[in-house]
Amino acid sequence: MRIFAAILALGVVLLQYRVWVSEHGVREVSRLSAAVDVQAAANVEQRERNRQLVAEVNDLKGGLTALEERARSELGMVGSSETFYQVVTAATPPPAAPATGVTARAQ
């Protein structure tokens, strides 16, 4: 009976070792759990991005306003009954005129 109890105790110790110390034990489970959480967060972000892309595709397929807006912003579209005005601003102000008159010297 003592031998059976010793073998049983040894078996329990070996199983505990496998659970707590081995590479397929608790550490691996916690690492995989953290990886699942990270992947779930990435999936939520991708799901939102996919929802926005589907909405944009449906808008481009169904409505002309989104198509026209995109053509105006990306391609510079101007309608046939519209007039295009471009306002150009100077990047640097012109130099100030000198306070005194400048005369040319004769040679």
C-alpha positions in Angstrom: 0.0 0.0 0.0 2.9 2.4 0.7 4.4 1.7 -2.7 1.0 2.5 -4.4 0.8 5.8 -2.4 4.3 6.7 -3.3 3.7 6.0 -7.0 0.5 8.0 -6.8 2.2 10.9 -5.1 5.0 10.8 -7.7 2.4 10.9 -10.5 0.7 13.9 -9.0 4.0 15.7 -8.7 4.9 15.0 -12.3 1.4 16.2 -13.5 1.8 19.3 -11.5 5.2 19.9 -13.0 3.7 19.6 -16.5 0.9 22.0 -15.6 3.1 24.7 -14.0 6.5 24.4 -15.6 6.4 22.8 -19.0 6.1 24.7 -22.3 2.5 23.5 -22.7 1.4 24.6 -19.3 -0.1 27.7 -17.6 2.4 30.1 -19.2 1.5 29.0 -22.7 -2.2 29.3 -21.9 -1.8 32.9 -20.6 0.4 33.8 -23.6 -2.2 32.5 -26.0 -5.0 34.3 -24.1 -3.1 37.6 -24.5 -2.6 36.9 -28.2 -6.4 36.2 -28.6 -7.2 39.6 -26.9 -4.8 41.4 -29.2 -6.3 39.7 -32.3 -9.8 40.5 -31.1 -8.9 44.2 -30.8 -7.4 44.1 -34.3 -10.6 42.3 -35.6 -12.8 45.1 -34.2 -10.7 47.8 -36.0 -10.8 45.8 -39.3 -14.5 45.3 -38.9 -15.1 49.1 -38.6 -12.8 49.8 -41.5 -14.7 47.2 -43.6 -18.0 48.8 -42.6 -16.8 52.2 -43.8 -15.5 50.8 -47.1 -18.8 49.0 -47.8 -20.7 52.2 -47.1 -18.4 54.1 -49.5 -18.7 51.5 -52.2 -22.5 51.5 -51.8 -22.6 55.3 -52.0 -20.4 55.3 -55.1 -22.6 52.7 -56.8 -25.9 54.2 -55.9 -25.5 58.0 -55.7 -24.0 60.4 -58.1 -23.3 63.0 -55.5 -20.4 61.0 -53.9 -19.0 60.2 -57.3 -19.2 63.9 -58.3 -17.6 65.0 -55.0 -14.7 62.6 -55.5 -14.2 63.7 -59.1 -14.1 67.4 -58.0 -11.7 66.8 -55.2 -9.3 64.3 -56.8 -9.6 65.1 -60.5 -10.5 68.8 -60.5 -13.8 68.4 -62.3 -15.8 71.5 -63.3 -19.4 71.2 -64.5 -20.5 72.4 -67.9 -22.6 75.3 -66.4 -20.0 76.3 -63.9 -17.2 78.8 -64.0 -13.9 78.0 -62.4 -12.0 80.7 -60.5 -8.6 80.2 -59.1 -7.3 82.6 -56.5 -3.6 82.7 -56.2 -2.0 84.2 -53.2 1.7 85.3 -53.1 3.8 83.1 -50.9 6.0 86.0 -49.9 5.1 89.7 -49.8 6.8 91.9 -52.5 9.8 94.0 -51.3 9.0 97.4 -50.0 9.9 100.4 -52.2 12.9 102.4 -51.0 12.2 105.6 -49.1 14.5 107.7 -51.2 14.6 108.1 -54.9 17.1 106.1 -56.9 18.8 107.8 -59.7 20.8 106.3 -62.5 24.4 107.4 -62.9 25.6 108.3 -66.3 28.9 106.9 -67.4 
